[in-house]
């Protein structure tokens, strides 16, 4: 290949990538609108299409939340696992998968909460959930007390930070799906 052919080829590749990114962005925006309007199957189809164009953990979490809202628990768990495969430290994927597994796969849920505590030691909720899951086993009494004390301390710190101007979150915000019970950002 000659220099001009290589440059032209690279230009076509750049154009294709730009076009793919524009299509993915438009699909994400439309999927969010469908979600907001409670057109969940349409939103799910668009998010799945986006995932083929531009795989991202946040898109997997959106898919998982929609699958949950549609009553497709196995598909939701699979989507959370895909999100974690793409981004092993994704807070919402780890947390929401742990929540889904609490009643079905307690050992895995415990491992996920332990990972959350390791990655995000400043967040109280995983300590509380882990203490609750371990509470079903009497041999864990000492550890449960430690987890509860740590959660209380973190909650006090969080309360104190609320009074401080411009307190920031230790993990990225992830929009929920408005109007869907049990999903962050939804109806509770």
Number of C-alpha atoms within 10 A of each C-alpha: 5 6 8 9 10 11 11 11 12 12 12 12 12 12 12 12 13 12 12 15 15 12 16 21 14 14 21 21 15 16 25 23 15 17 22 16 13 15 13 21 15 15 25 23 14 21 26 19 17 23 19 10 15 13 17 17 23 20 21 25 28 28 26 28 28 24 21 19 17 14 11 13 17 13 17 25 22 16 23 30 20 20 27 22 14 15 15 14 17 20 19 21 28 22 18 20 24 26 18 18 17 16 10 10 11 16 13 14 24 22 13 22 24 17 18 23 18 11 13 15 16 20 20 22 18 25 24 19 21 23 22 15 18 19 15 10 10 9 10 13 14 9 14 21 13 13 22 19 15 18 22 16 14 18 16 13 14 17 11 11 13 12 9 10 7 8 11 10 10 11 12 10 9 13 13 19 23 16 16 19 12 14 18 17 14 13 12 9
